[in-house]
Amino acid sequence: MIVRRTFLFGFAASTLAFSVQAYASEPTPFTAQGFASAQKAGKSILVHITASWCPTCKAQRPILGELTATPAFKNLTVFNVDFDAQKDIVNAFRAQMQSTLIVFKAGAEVGRSVGDTNAASIKALLDKAV
């Protein structure tokens, strides 16, 4: 009985830790107000222009999740722009396609990439924002 309780407690604790880690890397859906507030506050920002059907975007998500869960990027604000549903925002960012990553520092764009699924180069892009 004690072994079972220990196992269940350990399982519950590991599940909670996983949930917290997954939540820490969750992006925020893009809103003009949220983006403007983050810029005004001088926050480091990543804008991910993504589509649910895009295989490249799907490959980028776990990479971004792992990177943004690290202490180096704990203060990075991540916004997702839906390529299909937010065409006005996509156009405002002058993005030509989904899987576009744009980073901002102190209110200004400091880098962007399109279609990148290499963890090292995505990290290098995020480094420009912090």
N, C-alpha and C positions, 0 to 999 in steps of 0.2 A: 504494500500500500504506500509506503513512504517513497519507494522508487518511482511509483506511478505519479505521485503528487509532484515530486521533483521534476520528472519528465514533463508533466503538464505545465508546471510553473516555468520551466526553461523554454518550452515551446511558446507559451504566451509572451514571455519576455522577448524572445527573438522575433516573434511576429510584430510586437509593438515597436521594436527597434527598426524593423524593416519598414513599417508604416511611416515612422517618423522620417527615415532617410528618404523614402519615396516622396513624401510630402515636401521635404526641403528642396527637392529639385523640380517641383511642379511649376510649369510656366503659367503666367497670367494671360487670359484672353486680352487681346489688344483693345484698348479704348483710347480715344484721343485725349480724354481728361487724365487717365492714368499715366499715359506717356508724357504729357505735358508736365504733370506733377513730378514725375521722376526726373525729368530733365531740369526742371526748376530747382529741385533739391540737389542737383549735381551728381546724381547717382550714375553708376556704371550700368549700361543697358545693353541687352542683346535683344534684337528683334529677329524672330525666326518666321519667315514667310513659308507656310507649310500647307500641305493638302493631305487629306486622309487617305487618298488613293495613291499617293506618290511613294514609290519604293525607296527613292533616295532620302526623302524626309523620314521615312520609317527607319532607315539605317542611321540617320542623324540623331534621332530621339534618345536611344540609350547612351550614345556618346555624350550628348549634352547633359543627360541626366547624371551620368557619372562625374563629369567635370564640374557641374554646378553644385554637386553635393560635397565637393572638396572645400577645405578652408580657404584656399586661394580665391575662390569665386563665391564665397558666402554672401557677399554684398552685391552681387550682380543681379539686377532685376531683369527677368526674362519675360518677354511678351511674345505670344503667338499671334500671327496674322493669318487668317484663313484665306488662302489664295482664291478660292471660289466664291466665298460669301462676302469678302471685304475688298472688292476690286478697287474702290476709291482709295483705300489705304495702300494697297499694292502699288497703284499708280503714283500716289504721293511719295512713296519711297523709291520710285523709278525702278521697280523690280520687274524684270522681264519674265521670270519664271519662279515656280515654287522651289523649295530647297535653298532659298537665299537666306544667308545669315548676315546681319548688319550690326556692328557694335558702335556704341556711342560712349564718349567720355566727356564730362564737363559740358554736356549739351551739344556736342558736335560729333558728327560721324567720323570715326577713326579707322574704319576698315569694313570690308564686306567680302563674302565669298559666295559662290553659287555651285551647288552640286557636290560639295566637298564631304567625303565620308571618312577622311583620314583623321584619326584622333589627335595626332601630333599637330597637324596644321590647324585644326579647329581650336585646339588649346592655344596655339600661337595667336590666332585671331582674338580669342577671348582675353588673352594677356594684354592686348592693346587697350582694352577697356578699363582695366584695373590699375 
